[in-house]
Structure formats: C-alpha cells, structure tokens
Amino acid sequence: MAQAKKQALWLKPLAFGVLLAVLGHLLTIGLIPSVIMTIAMTRIGEASGGLNRLAHGNMVTPQNQQIVRSSPDLAYSTCALDLSKGPVRVFIGKGADYTSAAFYAGNTDNVFTLNDRKIGPEGARIMVVSARSPIAARPGEVVVSLPSDKGLLLVRRHAPSPEAFKRVQAERTQDYCRAVMDGV
C-alpha cells in the first residue's frame, strides 16, 4: 500500500509536466509562424511605403541583408500582401536570367511559386485573392489563392555581379504589386 502511494505522488507531477509540454508545443507551433509573419510584414511594409507595394532591395551584403540567409547573388523584391479589402494584382516581367516569385500565407506556408520557365515573354500577370474573396481575374492572369488575408510575395532575380544587378534593376522597374482598388 505504501508503495502505491509513493507511485501516485510522482505520477501527478509527471502528468502535469507532460500536459505543460504538450500545451507549450501546440502554442509554439500555432503562434510562432504568425508572429514571424507579422514582424516580416511590418518590416516589408515599412520598407516599401505601405502594404501591397513592391519594394526592391539593394545588392545583398552581410551588413544589409533583411531576409534570413539571403543569397548574395540574388536581387530581392518583396511585397507585404493585405487582401482584407480585396484582391491584389502582381506583375513580374520576364528577366534575362533566373527569376522566381514565391507567395507565402500568413502562417509562413509557401502557397505558390512561379519561376522564369513559367513566366512568358510578356511577363506573368497574377491575381492574388484570399480564400474568402471573389475571384476577379482577367484573361491570362494566374490566380493565387491565399488561405489568409495577409501574406508575402518574395521575388528573386539572379544578379551575381554589380553589372548583373544593374540589369536586374532595369528589369524590375516594370514589376508591381497593387491592390485592385488602386485601378490596376
């Protein structure tokens, strides 16, 4: 009988510890991605002058990198997407070299990626919508549906040298990210 009481004494704290570990794990998995995305969207929105605006980054150096583990041979453009008031139109022009556009949901999930092999000679026209918004795409537009009202667009273009970076700067002047209500 004494042995059973001793076992019961340590089982309750052990069960409580396991419960706390499970709750901590669930909170971490559930909250950290949205916190990371909120911080990233705030920084990107500030850099571009607001939401639904494309910001073109400078040539990456260890001192100015804003994207974790950025590659020094890529030129980055970013757009913090806010779909709460409606869809957003994106245009990515055809570059002379590697180009990709990746769309991320509010929980950091990659939802859609388009690379230079899929971007036609006239560029890529993309309509970004939230899962609850009506689709208002034009003919020829790719529709990207985010499961949330918030998200990110990350465009990467190959720019391994200062000369290539100058070419990329010229290429990306035609790229945009704009709310549909802005008349795009």
PASEBA-1860 file (N, C-alpha, C; in nm, 3 decimals):
! residues 184
1> MAQAKKQA> 0.082/-0.120/0.000/0.000/0.000/0.000/0.086/0.126/0.000 ~ 0.192/0.126/0.077/0.282/0.241/0.083/0.350/0.261/-0.052 ~ 0.381/0.150/-0.117/0.445/0.157/-0.249/0.351/0.226/-0.349 ~ 0.224/0.197/-0.347/0.124/0.255/-0.438/0.111/0.405/-0.413 ~ 0.117/0.446/-0.286/0.108/0.589/-0.254/0.230/0.665/-0.307 ~ 0.347/0.604/-0.296/0.468/0.667/-0.348/0.460/0.686/-0.499 ~ 0.409/0.584/-0.568/0.395/0.593/-0.714/0.295/0.702/-0.751 ~ 0.186/0.709/-0.678/0.082/0.809/-0.706/0.135/0.950/-0.685
9> LWLKPLAF> 0.226/0.969/-0.589/0.281/1.101/-0.562/0.361/1.156/-0.680 ~ 0.435/1.074/-0.748/0.515/1.125/-0.861/0.440/1.119/-0.993 ~ 0.330/1.045/-1.004/0.253/1.039/-1.129/0.181/1.170/-1.158 ~ 0.129/1.236/-1.057/0.058/1.363/-1.079/0.151/1.472/-1.133 ~ 0.267/1.494/-1.073/0.358/1.595/-1.130/0.407/1.557/-1.269 ~ 0.429/1.427/-1.292/0.471/1.383/-1.424/0.362/1.410/-1.527 ~ 0.238/1.379/-1.495/0.126/1.405/-1.586/0.111/1.555/-1.611 ~ 0.128/1.634/-1.504/0.120/1.780/-1.519/0.232/1.832/-1.609
17> GVLLAVLG> 0.352/1.779/-1.592/0.465/1.818/-1.676/0.443/1.781/-1.822 ~ 0.390/1.663/-1.847/0.360/1.621/-1.984/0.254/1.712/-2.044 ~ 0.151/1.743/-1.967/0.045/1.833/-2.015/0.102/1.970/-2.050 ~ 0.189/2.025/-1.966/0.252/2.154/-1.994/0.339/2.147/-2.121 ~ 0.412/2.038/-2.136/0.497/2.023/-2.255/0.412/2.018/-2.382 ~ 0.301/1.944/-2.378/0.212/1.936/-2.495/0.151/2.072/-2.525 ~ 0.103/2.142/-2.424/0.045/2.275/-2.445/0.149/2.373/-2.497 ~ 0.269/2.369/-2.441/0.376/2.456/-2.489/0.411/2.428/-2.634
25> HLLTIGLI> 0.416/2.302/-2.670/0.445/2.264/-2.808/0.335/2.315/-2.902 ~ 0.209/2.294/-2.865/0.099/2.339/-2.950/0.097/2.491/-2.965 ~ 0.121/2.563/-2.857/0.127/2.709/-2.865/0.243/2.755/-2.953 ~ 0.357/2.690/-2.940/0.473/2.726/-3.021/0.444/2.704/-3.169 ~ 0.392/2.589/-3.201/0.363/2.556/-3.341/0.253/2.648/-3.396 ~ 0.157/2.684/-3.312/0.047/2.768/-3.357/0.078/2.916/-3.363 ~ 0.160/2.965/-3.273/0.182/3.110/-3.263/0.308/3.160/-3.332 ~ 0.415/3.087/-3.326/0.543/3.138/-3.378/0.534/3.174/-3.526
33> PSVIMTIA> 0.476/3.090/-3.614/0.469/3.131/-3.755/0.394/3.263/-3.776 ~ 0.284/3.283/-3.707/0.209/3.408/-3.727/0.285/3.527/-3.670 ~ 0.357/3.509/-3.560/0.439/3.617/-3.504/0.551/3.653/-3.601 ~ 0.618/3.551/-3.656/0.725/3.574/-3.753/0.671/3.651/-3.874 ~ 0.555/3.607/-3.924/0.496/3.672/-4.042/0.454/3.816/-4.012 ~ 0.400/3.840/-3.894/0.361/3.976/-3.857/0.483/4.068/-3.854 ~ 0.592/4.021/-3.797/0.715/4.101/-3.792/0.767/4.127/-3.933 ~ 0.770/4.021/-4.015/0.819/4.036/-4.153/0.731/4.132/-4.233
41> MTRIGEAS> 0.600/4.120/-4.220/0.510/4.209/-4.294/0.526/4.354/-4.250 ~ 0.546/4.376/-4.123/0.565/4.512/-4.074/0.692/4.572/-4.133 ~ 0.801/4.498/-4.130/0.928/4.547/-4.184/0.920/4.571/-4.334 ~ 0.860/4.477/-4.406/0.849/4.491/-4.552/0.755/4.605/-4.588 ~ 0.645/4.618/-4.515/0.553/4.729/-4.539/0.619/4.864/-4.516 ~ 0.701/4.874/-4.412/0.773/4.999/-4.386/0.874/5.029/-4.495 ~ 0.943/4.925/-4.542/1.046/4.944/-4.646/0.985/4.988/-4.779 ~ 0.863/4.943/-4.807/0.802/4.975/-4.937/0.705/5.093/-4.930
49> GGLNRLAH> 0.686/5.149/-4.813/0.594/5.263/-4.800/0.450/5.221/-4.782 ~ 0.425/5.098/-4.743/0.289/5.051/-4.717/0.266/4.910/-4.768 ~ 0.147/4.860/-4.741/0.110/4.727/-4.786/0.075/4.728/-4.934 ~ 0.084/4.613/-4.996/0.053/4.596/-5.138/0.138/4.685/-5.229 ~ 0.261/4.702/-5.191/0.358/4.778/-5.271/0.487/4.699/-5.278 ~ 0.543/4.692/-5.395/0.665/4.615/-5.416/0.786/4.701/-5.380 ~ 0.873/4.646/-5.297/0.997/4.714/-5.260/1.113/4.635/-5.318 ~ 1.203/4.703/-5.385/1.320/4.639/-5.445/1.440/4.660/-5.354
57> GNMVTPQN> 1.502/4.550/-5.314/1.617/4.557/-5.225/1.745/4.591/-5.298 ~ 1.842/4.636/-5.222/1.975/4.664/-5.274/2.051/4.533/-5.292 ~ 2.167/4.543/-5.353/2.253/4.426/-5.365/2.286/4.377/-5.224 ~ 2.273/4.247/-5.202/2.287/4.190/-5.067/2.433/4.189/-5.023 ~ 2.453/4.239/-4.900/2.582/4.230/-4.832/2.552/4.178/-4.691 ~ 2.652/4.130/-4.619/2.627/4.085/-4.482/2.571/4.196/-4.393 ~ 2.600/4.321/-4.424/2.555/4.433/-4.342/2.410/4.472/-4.369 ~ 2.356/4.445/-4.489/2.222/4.495/-4.519/2.118/4.387/-4.543
65> QQIVRSSP> 2.153/4.260/-4.526/2.056/4.155/-4.555/1.936/4.164/-4.461 ~ 1.817/4.159/-4.519/1.693/4.165/-4.442/1.618/4.034/-4.445 ~ 1.654/3.948/-4.537/1.592/3.816/-4.547/1.690/3.718/-4.488 ~ 1.642/3.629/-4.402/1.729/3.533/-4.337/1.799/3.448/-4.443 ~ 1.929/3.436/-4.427/2.013/3.358/-4.519/1.998/3.402/-4.664 ~ 1.996/3.532/-4.687/1.987/3.581/-4.824/2.111/3.543/-4.903 ~ 2.089/3.520/-5.030/2.198/3.483/-5.119/2.256/3.610/-5.181 ~ 2.387/3.628/-5.178/2.446/3.749/-5.233/2.439/3.757/-5.385
73> DLAYSTCA> 2.402/3.648/-5.452/2.391/3.653/-5.598/2.246/3.670/-5.645 ~ 2.156/3.706/-5.554/2.016/3.730/-5.591/1.976/3.872/-5.553 ~ 1.892/3.931/-5.638/1.830/4.060/-5.608/1.687/4.030/-5.561 ~ 1.651/4.084/-5.446/1.522/4.054/-5.385/1.427/4.172/-5.398 ~ 1.300/4.138/-5.424/1.191/4.234/-5.417/1.085/4.171/-5.329 ~ 1.019/4.252/-5.246/0.919/4.199/-5.154/0.794/4.284/-5.154 ~ 0.682/4.219/-5.121/0.555/4.289/-5.108/0.478/4.225/-4.994 ~ 0.438/4.307/-4.895/0.352/4.261/-4.787/0.208/4.269/-4.839
81> LDLSKGPV> 0.143/4.155/-4.851/0.010/4.147/-4.910/-0.099/4.162/-4.804 ~ -0.193/4.252/-4.829/-0.311/4.267/-4.744/-0.432/4.251/-4.835 ~ -0.501/4.140/-4.821/-0.616/4.108/-4.906/-0.748/4.135/-4.835 ~ -0.745/4.201/-4.720/-0.867/4.223/-4.642/-0.967/4.313/-4.714 ~ -0.919/4.399/-4.804/-1.010/4.489/-4.877/-1.027/4.447/-5.021 ~ -0.973/4.332/-5.057/-0.989/4.282/-5.193/-0.860/4.228/-5.251 ~ -0.868/4.180/-5.375/-0.753/4.117/-5.441/-0.640/4.215/-5.470 ~ -0.525/4.157/-5.501/-0.406/4.234/-5.536/-0.354/4.182/-5.669
89> RVFIGKGA> -0.320/4.274/-5.756/-0.260/4.236/-5.885/-0.109/4.249/-5.876 ~ -0.042/4.151/-5.937/0.104/4.146/-5.938/0.148/4.125/-6.082 ~ 0.254/4.195/-6.118/0.317/4.171/-6.248/0.465/4.147/-6.226 ~ 0.514/4.038/-6.284/0.657/4.006/-6.278/0.703/3.994/-6.423 ~ 0.793/4.083/-6.465/0.843/4.082/-6.602/0.940/3.969/-6.627 ~ 0.950/3.930/-6.751/1.046/3.827/-6.792/1.186/3.885/-6.782 ~ 1.272/3.817/-6.710/1.409/3.863/-6.696/1.502/3.790/-6.792 ~ 1.623/3.838/-6.801/1.723/3.775/-6.887/1.778/3.648/-6.824
97> DYTSAAFY> 1.756/3.631/-6.695/1.814/3.518/-6.622/1.710/3.464/-6.525 ~ 1.757/3.385/-6.428/1.666/3.323/-6.330/1.582/3.427/-6.257 ~ 1.452/3.399/-6.249/1.357/3.480/-6.175/1.258/3.386/-6.108 ~ 1.219/3.415/-5.986/1.112/3.340/-5.922/1.028/3.434/-5.837 ~ 0.901/3.397/-5.823/0.809/3.471/-5.737/0.742/3.368/-5.646 ~ 0.758/3.384/-5.516/0.701/3.292/-5.418/0.600/3.366/-5.332 ~ 0.484/3.305/-5.312/0.377/3.362/-5.233/0.362/3.282/-5.104 ~ 0.359/3.354/-4.990/0.350/3.291/-4.860/0.223/3.336/-4.789
105> AGNTDNVF> 0.157/3.241/-4.722/0.038/3.271/-4.643/0.079/3.334/-4.510 ~ -0.020/3.379/-4.434/0.005/3.443/-4.305/0.070/3.354/-4.202 ~ 0.072/3.223/-4.224/0.136/3.131/-4.129/0.273/3.085/-4.179 ~ 0.328/3.149/-4.279/0.458/3.125/-4.342/0.459/3.010/-4.442 ~ 0.344/2.946/-4.467/0.339/2.838/-4.567/0.360/2.894/-4.706 ~ 0.444/2.828/-4.785/0.459/2.864/-4.926/0.336/2.812/-4.999 ~ 0.261/2.902/-5.062/0.135/2.866/-5.126/0.153/2.845/-5.276 ~ 0.240/2.924/-5.338/0.257/2.918/-5.483/0.393/2.976/-5.520
113> TLNDRKIG> 0.458/2.912/-5.617/0.586/2.964/-5.667/0.585/2.957/-5.819 ~ 0.633/3.061/-5.879/0.641/3.072/-6.024/0.787/3.104/-6.056 ~ 0.847/3.033/-6.154/0.985/3.065/-6.189/0.995/3.110/-6.334 ~ 1.116/3.144/-6.376/1.136/3.202/-6.509/1.093/3.108/-6.621 ~ 1.089/2.979/-6.597/1.043/2.885/-6.701/0.894/2.898/-6.727 ~ 0.821/2.946/-6.628/0.675/2.962/-6.643/0.634/3.106/-6.673 ~ 0.729/3.198/-6.661/0.699/3.338/-6.693/0.717/3.356/-6.843 ~ 0.609/3.390/-6.910/0.615/3.405/-7.056/0.692/3.528/-7.099
121> PEGARIMV> 0.712/3.543/-7.230/0.788/3.658/-7.281/0.724/3.792/-7.246 ~ 0.595/3.792/-7.222/0.525/3.915/-7.184/0.518/3.935/-7.033 ~ 0.582/3.845/-6.957/0.578/3.854/-6.812/0.465/3.771/-6.756 ~ 0.451/3.774/-6.624/0.345/3.699/-6.555/0.250/3.797/-6.489 ~ 0.123/3.781/-6.521/0.017/3.861/-6.458/-0.053/3.770/-6.357 ~ -0.056/3.817/-6.233/-0.103/3.733/-6.123/-0.209/3.809/-6.044 ~ -0.320/3.742/-6.013/-0.424/3.797/-5.926/-0.415/3.719/-5.795 ~ -0.388/3.789/-5.685/-0.379/3.726/-5.554/-0.509/3.754/-5.480
129> VSARSPIA> -0.573/3.648/-5.435/-0.700/3.660/-5.364/-0.692/3.584/-5.233 ~ -0.777/3.622/-5.138/-0.789/3.540/-5.017/-0.892/3.433/-5.045 ~ -0.891/3.329/-4.966/-0.981/3.217/-4.988/-1.128/3.260/-4.982 ~ -1.156/3.371/-4.914/-1.295/3.414/-4.899/-1.337/3.525/-4.995 ~ -1.244/3.573/-5.077/-1.278/3.682/-5.167/-1.318/3.629/-5.305 ~ -1.404/3.704/-5.373/-1.440/3.661/-5.508/-1.322/3.679/-5.603 ~ -1.314/3.592/-5.699/-1.206/3.600/-5.797/-1.246/3.698/-5.905 ~ -1.160/3.796/-5.929/-1.186/3.898/-6.031/-1.072/3.901/-6.131
137> ARPGEVVV> -1.028/3.783/-6.173/-0.910/3.775/-6.261/-0.946/3.810/-6.404 ~ -0.848/3.865/-6.472/-0.860/3.894/-6.615/-0.811/3.773/-6.694 ~ -0.849/3.763/-6.820/-0.796/3.654/-6.901/-0.643/3.659/-6.904 ~ -0.580/3.545/-6.888/-0.434/3.537/-6.890/-0.370/3.555/-6.754 ~ -0.447/3.591/-6.652/-0.391/3.607/-6.518/-0.388/3.472/-6.446 ~ -0.280/3.449/-6.375/-0.271/3.333/-6.287/-0.337/3.374/-6.155 ~ -0.422/3.288/-6.101/-0.488/3.318/-5.974/-0.416/3.244/-5.862 ~ -0.375/3.319/-5.762/-0.312/3.263/-5.642/-0.405/3.290/-5.526
145> SLPSDKGL> -0.453/3.185/-5.461/-0.546/3.199/-5.350/-0.474/3.170/-5.219 ~ -0.466/3.272/-5.134/-0.405/3.256/-5.002/-0.514/3.214/-4.904 ~ -0.483/3.127/-4.809/-0.583/3.087/-4.710/-0.608/3.194/-4.603 ~ -0.537/3.306/-4.613/-0.548/3.413/-4.514/-0.556/3.547/-4.586 ~ -0.589/3.651/-4.512/-0.595/3.786/-4.569/-0.458/3.853/-4.576 ~ -0.362/3.795/-4.511/-0.227/3.851/-4.508/-0.130/3.751/-4.570 ~ -0.025/3.803/-4.629/0.077/3.716/-4.687/0.194/3.797/-4.738 ~ 0.287/3.727/-4.799/0.407/3.791/-4.852/0.435/3.741/-4.992
153> LLVRRHAP> 0.493/3.829/-5.072/0.546/3.795/-5.203/0.696/3.819/-5.197 ~ 0.773/3.721/-5.241/0.918/3.733/-5.247/0.961/3.703/-5.390 ~ 1.019/3.804/-5.457/1.067/3.788/-5.594/1.219/3.786/-5.588 ~ 1.277/3.687/-5.656/1.423/3.673/-5.661/1.466/3.676/-5.806 ~ 1.570/3.753/-5.834/1.629/3.759/-5.968/1.780/3.737/-5.955 ~ 1.835/3.661/-6.045/1.978/3.629/-6.042/2.060/3.754/-6.076 ~ 2.147/3.792/-5.986/2.232/3.911/-6.004/2.366/3.886/-5.935 ~ 2.453/3.805/-5.997/2.577/3.767/-5.930/2.688/3.872/-5.930
161> SPEAFKRV> 2.668/3.982/-6.002/2.773/4.084/-6.010/2.708/4.222/-6.011 ~ 2.787/4.327/-5.987/2.731/4.463/-5.994/2.670/4.493/-6.131 ~ 2.730/4.442/-6.238/2.676/4.466/-6.373/2.541/4.396/-6.389 ~ 2.533/4.272/-6.342/2.407/4.198/-6.350/2.301/4.265/-6.262 ~ 2.342/4.318/-6.148/2.247/4.385/-6.060/2.188/4.509/-6.128 ~ 2.271/4.583/-6.204/2.220/4.699/-6.279/2.117/4.656/-6.382 ~ 2.142/4.544/-6.451/2.046/4.491/-6.548/1.916/4.453/-6.479 ~ 1.927/4.386/-6.364/1.809/4.345/-6.288/1.730/4.468/-6.242
169> QAERTQDY> 1.800/4.572/-6.200/1.730/4.695/-6.158/1.643/4.748/-6.272 ~ 1.694/4.744/-6.392/1.616/4.790/-6.508/1.499/4.695/-6.534 ~ 1.522/4.564/-6.521/1.415/4.466/-6.546/1.299/4.481/-6.447 ~ 1.331/4.504/-6.322/1.225/4.504/-6.223/1.152/4.638/-6.210 ~ 1.187/4.737/-6.289/1.112/4.863/-6.286/0.968/4.844/-6.334 ~ 0.945/4.742/-6.415/0.810/4.717/-6.464/0.727/4.630/-6.369 ~ 0.790/4.565/-6.272/0.719/4.479/-6.177/0.633/4.564/-6.084 ~ 0.520/4.509/-6.042/0.437/4.580/-5.944/0.355/4.483/-5.860
177> CRAVMDGV> 0.303/4.537/-5.751/0.214/4.470/-5.657/0.118/4.579/-5.610 ~ -0.010/4.569/-5.651/-0.106/4.677/-5.620/-0.243/4.620/-5.589 ~ -0.310/4.682/-5.494/-0.449/4.646/-5.467/-0.533/4.674/-5.589 ~ -0.629/4.590/-5.616/-0.715/4.607/-5.734/-0.789/4.739/-5.727 ~ -0.827/4.779/-5.608/-0.900/4.906/-5.595/-0.815/5.027/-5.635 ~ -0.684/5.008/-5.650/-0.597/5.116/-5.694/-0.604/5.138/-5.845 ~ -0.692/5.065/-5.913/-0.711/5.086/-6.057/-0.615/5.011/-6.146 ~ -0.554/4.906/-6.096/-0.461/4.829/-6.180/-0.541/4.729/-6.261
END
